[in-house]
Amino acid sequence: MSAVNGATTVGAGTDVDVARPAAGPTAAALAAEIAQLAGDKKALAIVEIDLRQLVSYADFLIVATGNTERQTKAIHDGIDEGVRAAHRIRPRRVEGLLERHWILMDYLDVVVHIFTPVTREFYRLEALWGEAPVREVNDLDAPPPPDES
């Protein structure tokens, strides 16, 4: 793993895969799991944005808020450790770990955005994807989106 300007990439020779292995979770399952892991670290206003009908470069965005920079890092760590333990995969790229106002984790099919409240309000990613179906994950009774794989 290497870090350059706050971005982290996983290189060859690591003990984890950076892409979803053939027998790995579907994008919908991975998105739901990541949202749950963020919730386990007390992330706020977690939403899952379904991009499958809109773009080809990602299936889901997960957007979550941590109250402080320390909490955004804890949410990142919880997601990274949980997905690695369950599936032996790491994000292809991570950005924002040094500043911690906006941490981006790219799992290829699922892209995770972890914001502080002020930064989330400023960028308003949900508004940019207004036409995409959104599931508020804080409502744990809401069903995850169906798999379309």
GULOSE-446626 format. One record per atom (N, C-alpha, C): x, y, z; residue in three letters. Coordinates in steps of 0.001 Angstrom, whole numbers, padded with zeros to 6 digits, always signed. Last residue first. Layout:
<tortis>
XYZALA/...
</tortis>
This chain:
<tortis>
-027647-008207-010775SER/-026417-008716-011396SER/-026687-009871-012323SER/-029369-006862-009277GLU/-029662-006894-010710GLU/-028459-007431-011468GLU/-030843-007271-006125ASP/-029676-007523-006972ASP/-030127-007546-008418ASP/-032869-004627-004748PRO/-032691-005990-005272PRO/-031414-006076-006094PRO/-031812-002618-001932PRO/-032262-002761-003319PRO/-032051-004190-003796PRO/-032982-003516+001408PRO/-031933-003115+000461PRO/-032458-003266-000957PRO/-035860-002220+003153PRO/-035176-003315+002448PRO/-034085-002779+001540PRO/-035789-000636+006294ALA/-035973-000475+004851ALA/-035215-001584+004129ALA/-035056-000915+008888ASP/-036154-001759+008440ASP/-036386-001652+006934ASP/-033152+000971+009408LEU/-032683-000404+009221LEU/-033786-001358+008789LEU/-032677+003898+008444ASP/-033903+003152+008661ASP/-033584+001685+008378ASP/-030225+004614+007576ASN/-030464+004728+009017ASN/-031774+004064+009410ASN/-030326+004562+004850VAL/-029903+003339+005524VAL/-030117+003416+007026VAL/-032459+005486+002454GLU/-031891+005975+003705GLU/-031595+004774+004585GLU/-031852+005124-000896ARG/-032369+004424+000289ARG/-031671+005008+001502ARG/-032748+006421-004027VAL/-031990+006597-002785VAL/-032672+005807-001683VAL/-032385+006419-007556PRO/-033087+005909-006371PRO/-032177+005982-005147PRO/-031487+009494-009188ALA/-031159+008119-008794ALA/-031998+007686-007588ALA/-031893+012152-009635GLU/-032738+011218-010382GLU/-032502+009756-009988GLU/-029926+013456-008054GLY/-031344+013554-007710GLY/-032246+012564-008416GLY/-027195+013660-007710TRP/-027750+012400-008196TRP/-029245+012340-007899TRP/-026763+016109-006579LEU/-026198+015855-007900LEU/-026785+014605-008541LEU/-027897+015766-004074ALA/-028576+016638-005031ALA/-028048+016422-006447ALA/-025975+014180-002833GLU/-027313+013617-003078GLU/-028071+014457-004104GLU/-023799+015930-002501LEU/-023763+014869-003519LEU/-025137+014298-003834LEU/-023120+018545-001284ARG/-024486+018087-001583ARG/-024539+017023-002684ARG/-020963+020192-000517TYR/-020911+019458-001783TYR/-022251+018881-002215TYR/-021834+021402+001936PHE/-021239+022194+000865PHE/-021320+021471-000482PHE/-022706+019276+003516GLU/-023657+020321+003133GLU/-023123+021143+001963GLU/-020275+017945+003844ARG/-021397+017292+003158ARG/-022418+018323+002690ARG/-018812+019829+005287THR/-018366+019438+003954THR/-019490+018765+003180THR/-020257+019939+007687VAL/-020090+021151+006879VAL/-019701+020795+005447VAL/-020081+017194+008671PRO/-021354+017845+008328PRO/-021209+019069+007410PRO/-017603+015242+006899THR/-018003+015991+008088THR/-019284+016737+007699THR/-018230+012195+005008PHE/-018073+013638+005152PHE/-018196+014089+006600PHE/-017427+009696+002904ILE/-017622+009954+004334ILE/-017262+011419+004572ILE/-018444+007759+000301HIS/-018088+009139+000641HIS/-018424+009354+002111HIS/-017650+004989-001689VAL/-018075+005459-000373VAL/-017560+006877-000159VAL/-018784+003115-004357VAL/-017921+004221-003972VAL/-018502+004834-002696VAL/-018784-000009-005812VAL/-019359+000789-004724VAL/-018345+001857-004339VAL/-017274-001096-007795ASP/-018730-001107-007965ASP/-019444-000245-006931ASP/-014686+000108-006583LEU/-015036-000096-007981LEU/-016548-000074-008183LEU/-014414+001124-004083TYR/-014456-000329-004198TYR/-014882-000755-005607TYR/-012954+003837-002906ASP/-013425+003327-004186ASP/-013290+001809-004233ASP/-013666+006238-000603MET/-013188+004861-000710MET/-013788+004264-001980MET/-012934+009408+000609LEU/-013514+008656-000490LEU/-012849+007280-000525LEU/-013645+011728+003039ILE/-012875+010521+002741ILE/-013631+009743+001674ILE/-013497+014854+003944TRP/-014194+014067+002922TRP/-013279+012901+002586TRP/-011973+015544+006073HIS/-013243+016249+005894HIS/-014132+015501+004909HIS/-009431+014405+006324ARG/-010562+013765+006997ARG/-011874+014546+006938ARG/-006776+014843+005541GLU/-007622+015964+005932GLU/-008842+015512+006725GLU/-005787+012215+005127LEU/-005012+013193+005889LEU/-005886+014330+006392LEU/-007672+010855+003586LEU/-007361+010367+004934LEU/-006566+011372+005754LEU/-008362+011475+000955GLY/-008837+012330+002023GLY/-008500+011890+003433GLY/-008988+008373-000740GLU/-008521+009758-000735GLU/-009091+010482+000477GLU/-008173+005228-001934VAL/-008722+005988-000808VAL/-008140+007385-000882VAL/-008837+002626-004246ARG/-008216+003915-003950ARG/-008941+004548-002772ARG/-009911+000136-004016ARG/-008897+000360-005058ARG/-008134+001646-004781ARG/-010340-001232-000738PRO/-010702-000276-001790PRO/-009559-000104-002785PRO/-009936-004787-000457ARG/-009662-003426+000010ARG/-010117-002472-001078ARG/-011094-008015+000541ILE/-010910-006980-000472ILE/-010698-005633+000206ILE/-011890-010186+002120ARG/-010489-010064+001708ARG/-010317-009087+000539ARG/-014388-010307+003252HIS/-014246-010655+001834HIS/-012829-010588+001287HIS/-014329-009777+006020ALA/-015397-010603+005466ALA/-015087-011123+004065ALA/-012044-008190+006408ALA/-012228-009410+007194ALA/-013253-010345+006547ALA/-012541-006070+004610ARG/-011333-006908+004458ARG/-011502-008230+005207ARG/-014855-005015+005663VAL/-014888-005593+004316VAL/-013680-006493+004093VAL/-013866-004180+008224GLY/-014993-005098+008084GLY/-015044-005780+006729GLY/-011759-002383+007663GLU/-011503-003612+008416GLU/-012614-004632+008228GLU/-013178-000378+006198ASP/-011999-001054+005647ASP/-011757-002393+006344ASP/-015171+000402+008060ILE/-015531-000152+006745ILE/-014369-000960+006186ILE/-013571+001323+010177GLY/-014559+000266+010388GLY/-014968-000400+009088GLY/-012095+003383+008953ASP/-011399+002212+009491ASP/-012363+001044+009688ASP/-014191+005203+008318HIS/-013326+004611+007273HIS/-012696+003320+007769HIS/-014987+005780+010938ILE/-015938+005161+010005ILE/-015167+004492+008870ILE/-012661+006991+011889ALA/-013143+005761+012522ALA/-014139+005029+011622ALA/-012605+009254+010233LYS/-011514+008271+010155LYS/-011945+006946+010767LYS/-014870+010540+011159THR/-014811+010123+009751THR/-013721+009077+009559THR/-014094+011023+013830GLN/-015137+010042+013557GLN/-015139+009622+012083GLN/-012141+012979+013459ARG/-011779+011717+014121ARG/-012824+010642+013826ARG/-013634+015035+012385GLU/-012628+014385+011548GLU/-012203+013046+012149GLU/-017083+014536+013441THR/-015756+015144+013538THR/-014809+014436+012576THR/-019447+013228+012757ASN/-019517+014545+013392ASN/-018183+015280+013419ASN/-019780+011833+009528GLY/-019212+011713+010864GLY/-019168+013104+011477GLY/-022077+010606+007143THR/-021506+011746+007857THR/-020963+011305+009206THR/-022168+009097+003875ALA/-022355+009069+005326ALA/-021657+010274+005952ALA/-023141+007416+001016VAL/-022792+008727+001565VAL/-023129+008689+003050VAL/-022335+005225-001473ILE/-022732+005287-000077ILE/-022248+006636+000432ILE/-023382+004486-004688LEU/-022653+005419-003837LEU/-023212+005259-002438LEU/-023192+001741-006991PHE/-023757+002402-005814PHE/-022805+003443-005258PHE/-021914+001099-009387ASP/-023303+000690-009186ASP/-023964+001448-008041ASP/-019858+002808-011771ALA/-020131+002387-010395ALA/-021600+002006-010302ALA/-019712+003248-014503TYR/-018463+003147-013749TYR/-018655+002776-012280TYR/-022044+003693-015882SER/-021444+002362-015995SER/-020218+002184-015100SER/-025152+005202-014754VAL/-023752+005249-015163VAL/-023188+003832-015216VAL/-027938+004589-014362LEU/-027486+005913-014796LEU/-026069+005957-015348LEU/-028759+002283-013197GLN/-029454+002657-014433GLN/-028925+003959-015035GLN/-027105+002171-010887ARG/-027027+001124-011920ARG/-027703+001499-013235ARG/-026925+003744-008682LEU/-026527+004340-009955LEU/-026621+003373-011131LEU/-028439+004370-005763ASP/-028376+003314-006767ASP/-028123+003950-008137ASP/-027144+005320-002767ILE/-027640+005847-004029ILE/-027387+004805-005117ILE/-027797+005275+000527GLU/-027302+004400-000531GLU/-027950+004877-001822GLU/-026893+007218+003343VAL/-027764+006955+002202VAL/-027028+006090+001197VAL/-026860+008120+006680ILE/-026297+007199+005687ILE/-027320+006998+004579ILE/-026920+009979+008878ALA/-027513+010271+007568ALA/-026904+009415+006462ALA/-023849+009139+010588LEU/-025168+009764+010521LEU/-025613+009900+009074LEU/-022106+006453+012140ALA/-022253+007413+011047ALA/-023686+007909+011015ALA/-021433+004606+014135LYS/-022291+005752+014475LYS/-022310+006835+013410LYS/-020288+002338+013278LYS/-019374+003365+013797LYS/-020112+004684+014043LYS/-022411+000989+012219ASP/-021793+000427+013424ASP/-020830+001409+014073ASP/-022785+002440+009888GLY/-023724+002604+011001GLY/-023172+002068+012307GLY/-020733+001334+008391ALA/-020697+002762+008717ALA/-021620+003039+009897ALA/-021725-001282+008179LEU/-020458-001048+008880LEU/-020311+000421+009261LEU/-024007-000765+006607GLN/-024154-001303+007967GLN/-022884-001070+008786GLN/-022786+000088+004249ALA/-023682+000994+004968ALA/-023867+000532+006414ALA/-021455-002279+003568ILE/-020686-001073+003880ILE/-021539-000082+004658ILE/-023679-003933+003061GLU/-022734-004264+004126GLU/-021911-003045+004534GLU/-024834-002652+000862ALA/-025603-002809+002101ALA/-024679-003107+003278ALA/-022707-002910-000978ALA/-023198-001587-000578ALA/-023963-001664+000736ALA/-022569-005700-001213LEU/-021432-004964-000677LEU/-021862-003578-000208LEU/-025071-006215-002370ALA/-024749-006785-001057ALA/-023586-006043-000414ALA/-024786-004826-004787ALA/-025867-004474-003863ALA/-025575-004995-002453ALA/-022598-006175-005939ALA/-022490-004748-005623ALA/-023557-004338-004613ALA/-022123-009379-004343THR/-022631-008536-005421THR/-022475-007075-004995THR/-019017-010668-002972PRO/-020387-010179-002848PRO/-020813-009403-004092PRO/-017053-013120-004852GLY/-017291-012095-003844GLY/-018729-011635-003823GLY/-016171-014821-006757ALA/-017087-015385-005773ALA/-017434-014377-004677ALA/-014423-013169-008215ALA/-015583-013761-008876ALA/-016610-014274-007880ALA/-013517-010304-006147PRO/-013271-011607-006753PRO/-014558-012191-007310PRO/-013323-006914-006787ARG/-014203-007954-006246ARG/-013894-009271-006931ARG/-009972-005728-006388ALA/-011207-005847-007143ALA/-012034-006973-006544ALA/-007877-006059-004699VAL/-008445-004724-004805VAL/-009717-004724-005636VAL/-007264-008604-002266ASP/-007567-008209-003640ASP/-008157-006806-003647ASP/-004519-008895+000026VAL/-005937-008723-000258VAL/-006105-008290-001700VAL/-001868-008871+000529ASP/-002585-010092+000873ASP/-004085-009970+000650ASP/+000043-007519-002221THR/-000643-007419-000942THR/-001412-008706-000701THR/+001137-007621-004732GLY/+001866-008291-003670GLY/+001213-008152-002305GLY/+000399-004361-006009ALA/+000579-005804-006187ALA/+001361-006368-005012ALA/-001175-001881-003849GLY/-000371-002372-004968GLY/-000306-003876-005026GLY/-003620+000370-003188VAL/-003140-000953-002816VAL/-002423-001524-004018VAL/-003281+003803-002337THR/-003591+002761-003304THR/-003007+001456-002798THR/-004435+006791-000994THR/-003832+005503-000720THR/-004241+004540-001811THR/-003810+010232-000771ALA/-004456+009143-001485ALA/-003709+007856-001192ALA/-002283+012205+000416GLY/-003521+011824+001081GLY/-004278+010707+000390GLY/-000045+012269-001315ASN/-000951+013402-001210ASN/-002297+013022-000594ASN/+000107+008856-001281VAL/+000642+010023-001966VAL/-000402+011124-001875VAL/+000923+005739-000031ALA/+000148+006955+000188ALA/+000861+008113-000495ALA/+000497+002251-000744SER/+001274+003472-000771SER/+000366+004666-000565SER/+000847-001158+000000MET/+000000+000000+000000MET/+000893+001221+000000MET/
</tortis>
